[in-house]
């Protein structure tokens, strides 16, 4: 890969960010849909910093995205290190470093880079907010869903790139066929302090339709793809995800869960690496939130929404973005909605797209 392949709007974004810096904006938000190549743009910026021997950090939203980001930087020839306990790429001498927000929260880093790229910056981690409170640091935040309260206090300029509908028209993304399937009944369910349904309520109610989830998937994957197709499932809780996996496995389909129960990074890394293979033995990955942001396996053809949201349009859009990336031979993706989110957020989603 090389940066000569940047799409026109990606190059325009870089020019706009430079204009913003010249205009005195220390912290800017780059808004681009899932699949627009935000991390590619970030890699270009980091590559420029590397060429100038300027220190720069790329802050990932979660630990599970560190290796993915590192691999992309490798593909562009950007030398870098990773700041993470016992990571094989611990190279503190490199100008470019990849670090997770969780690591920033756990460690006190004396190093202050000149440039910091903050992925999924709508997730306002206090650790990152405190770290970037440095007048000498230039910050570029990346997000597809700039809806979080408080972003305007941090970012003084917004650079918009393109829209989801344009990316579909230009074949950078694929359209989705949405199906309103058997829905988790959330009538009368208790809510938490954030106005969302409690996880315990979703788990208890979601267990009741796990058989429907499997049956719908078997039917639709056969109808549209002639058999099992690579799938990602968003569950309500880890226990809910475990039951979903068991049901699929009981039907002879290899579904595996990514969660805090992975035990160590090696097991999670092995599952994701296997899932990335074109001929993967894993048909589906199940996750609560760990794979909702930034996860970019392009040949996923089916998404299953089994986590109802009352208010979080951002979470809904992040989830469906996992199946929209283009891939050779992939003309569209399916979304099997067992959460009610598609109809609940339809008008707002169409406006965002």
NUDO-179058 format. One line per 8 residues: number of its first residue (from 1); their letters; for each residue y, x, z of C-alpha. Coordinates in steps of 0.5 Angstrom, whole numbers, plus 500, padded with zeros to 3 digits. Each point is the difference from the previous one (the first is absolute). Last residue first. Layout:
N
NUM> a> Y X Z | ...
***
This chain:
353
353> xxxxxxxx> 517 447 512 | 505 499 507 | 501 493 497 | 493 498 499 | 498 503 506 | 505 495 504 | 498 494 496 | 492 502 501
345> xxxxxxxx> 501 502 508 | 496 494 503 | 496 499 493 | 497 507 500 | 500 501 508 | 495 494 501 | 495 505 503 | 493 499 496
337> xxxxxxxx> 504 503 493 | 495 503 495 | 505 504 496 | 497 502 493 | 502 506 496 | 502 501 493 | 499 504 493 | 496 505 503
329> xxxxxxxx> 497 504 495 | 504 507 502 | 503 499 506 | 507 497 502 | 502 498 507 | 500 493 503 | 495 500 505 | 503 504 506
321> xxxxxxxx> 507 496 498 | 496 494 503 | 500 503 507 | 508 502 500 | 502 494 497 | 497 496 506 | 502 505 505 | 507 499 498
313> xxxxxxxx> 500 493 500 | 499 500 507 | 502 493 503 | 493 496 502 | 495 505 497 | 493 498 499 | 495 506 500 | 494 499 495
305> xxxxxxxx> 503 502 494 | 495 503 495 | 502 504 494 | 495 501 494 | 501 505 494 | 501 507 504 | 500 505 494 | 506 503 503
297> xxxxxxxx> 499 503 506 | 507 500 503 | 501 499 507 | 507 501 502 | 500 494 505 | 495 495 501 | 494 505 501 | 501 500 508
289> xxxxxxxx> 502 493 501 | 494 496 502 | 495 504 495 | 494 498 496 | 497 505 495 | 496 497 494 | 495 502 495 | 498 507 503
281> xxxxxxxx> 495 504 496 | 506 502 496 | 499 501 492 | 507 501 499 | 501 504 506 | 506 498 505 | 495 496 505 | 496 507 501
273> xxxxxxxx> 507 503 502 | 502 495 504 | 493 499 504 | 500 508 501 | 507 500 502 | 499 495 505 | 494 504 503 | 504 506 500
265> xxxxxxxx> 506 497 504 | 496 499 506 | 497 494 504 | 500 495 494 | 501 495 506 | 508 500 498 | 498 496 494 | 498 501 493
257> xxxxxxxx> 494 495 498 | 494 501 495 | 497 495 495 | 494 501 497 | 497 494 497 | 493 498 501 | 502 492 503 | 499 503 507
249> xxxxxxxx> 505 505 498 | 505 495 498 | 499 496 507 | 500 507 504 | 506 502 497 | 504 494 501 | 498 500 507 | 502 507 501
241> xxxxxxxx> 507 498 497 | 501 494 505 | 498 505 506 | 505 505 497 | 506 494 500 | 502 496 495 | 497 502 494 | 503 503 493
233> xxxxxxxx> 494 501 495 | 500 505 494 | 496 499 494 | 496 504 495 | 497 495 495 | 493 497 501 | 497 496 494 | 502 498 493
225> xxxxxxxx> 507 501 501 | 504 494 500 | 494 494 502 | 496 505 504 | 506 503 504 | 502 493 501 | 493 497 503 | 498 506 504
217> xxxxxxxx> 507 500 503 | 501 493 502 | 493 500 503 | 502 506 504 | 506 497 503 | 497 493 501 | 495 503 504 | 506 504 504
209> xxxxxxxx> 503 493 501 | 499 499 508 | 501 507 502 | 507 499 497 | 502 495 506 | 498 504 506 | 503 506 496 | 506 497 498
201> xxxxxxxx> 501 497 508 | 499 507 503 | 505 503 495 | 505 496 502 | 504 496 495 | 507 503 498 | 506 499 503 | 502 507 503
193> xxxxxxxx> 498 498 507 | 493 497 498 | 498 493 497 | 495 495 503 | 496 496 495 | 502 493 499 | 497 500 493 | 498 507 497
185> xxxxxxxx> 494 497 496 | 497 506 496 | 500 498 493 | 495 499 495 | 503 503 494 | 506 500 497 | 499 504 493 | 505 505 498
177> xxxxxxxx> 499 503 493 | 504 507 500 | 504 503 495 | 499 508 499 | 505 505 501 | 503 506 496 | 499 495 494 | 507 500 498
169> xxxxxxxx> 500 492 501 | 497 501 507 | 505 506 502 | 505 495 497 | 498 494 505 | 499 505 506 | 507 502 499 | 504 507 499
161> xxxxxxxx> 503 505 504 | 505 498 505 | 504 505 504 | 503 498 506 | 505 504 504 | 502 500 507 | 493 500 503 | 500 501 508
153> xxxxxxxx> 503 494 503 | 499 496 493 | 492 501 502 | 501 496 506 | 496 494 499 | 495 501 495 | 500 497 493 | 500 506 495
145> xxxxxxxx> 493 498 497 | 498 506 495 | 502 505 504 | 502 508 500 | 505 503 505 | 504 506 497 | 503 504 506 | 505 506 499
137> xxxxxxxx> 500 504 507 | 506 504 502 | 503 494 504 | 494 500 504 | 497 493 503 | 494 501 496 | 495 501 505 | 503 494 505
129> xxxxxxxx> 498 495 494 | 494 503 498 | 497 500 507 | 503 493 501 | 496 497 494 | 503 495 496 | 495 498 495 | 505 498 495
121> xxxxxxxx> 500 508 498 | 493 499 497 | 500 508 498 | 506 504 503 | 502 506 496 | 504 505 504 | 504 505 497 | 504 506 504
113> xxxxxxxx> 494 501 504 | 500 500 508 | 495 504 503 | 500 500 508 | 494 495 499 | 498 496 507 | 494 497 499 | 496 493 501
105> xxxxxxxx> 506 496 496 | 500 504 495 | 493 500 499 | 500 493 500 | 505 500 494 | 495 504 496 | 502 507 497 | 500 503 494
97> xxxxxxxx> 504 507 499 | 504 504 495 | 503 507 501 | 493 503 502 | 499 504 506 | 497 495 504 | 494 500 496 | 495 495 503
89> xxxxxxxx> 496 497 494 | 493 500 504 | 503 495 505 | 498 502 507 | 506 495 503 | 505 498 494 | 506 504 497 | 498 500 493
81> xxxxxxxx> 502 506 495 | 503 500 493 | 500 503 494 | 502 496 494 | 496 500 494 | 501 493 498 | 492 498 501 | 501 504 507
73> xxxxxxxx> 505 496 502 | 496 494 498 | 494 502 504 | 505 501 506 | 502 493 500 | 493 497 500 | 498 505 505 | 506 498 505
65> xxxxxxxx> 499 492 498 | 495 499 506 | 504 503 505 | 505 494 499 | 507 499 497 | 501 507 497 | 506 504 501 | 501 505 495
57> xxxxxxxx> 504 506 503 | 504 505 496 | 503 507 501 | 504 503 494 | 497 506 496 | 504 498 494 | 493 499 496 | 497 496 506
49> xxxxxxxx> 506 495 501 | 499 499 493 | 493 498 501 | 501 496 506 | 505 496 495 | 495 499 495 | 494 498 505 | 505 495 503
41> xxxxxxxx> 501 497 493 | 492 500 499 | 499 497 507 | 505 494 498 | 496 499 494 | 501 493 497 | 493 498 503 | 503 496 506
33> xxxxxxxx> 507 498 498 | 506 505 501 | 505 500 505 | 503 507 501 | 504 500 507 | 505 505 501 | 502 504 506 | 506 505 500
25> xxxxxxxx> 504 496 495 | 506 504 499 | 502 498 493 | 496 507 497 | 494 498 504 | 500 493 496 | 501 503 494 | 494 504 501
17> xxxxxxxx> 496 494 502 | 503 497 493 | 497 505 496 | 494 500 503 | 499 493 499 | 502 500 493 | 494 505 499 | 496 495 503
9> xxxxxxxx> 502 495 496 | 499 504 493 | 493 502 502 | 498 507 503 | 495 503 495 | 505 507 500 | 498 500 507 | 493 503 499
1> x> 493 498 501
***
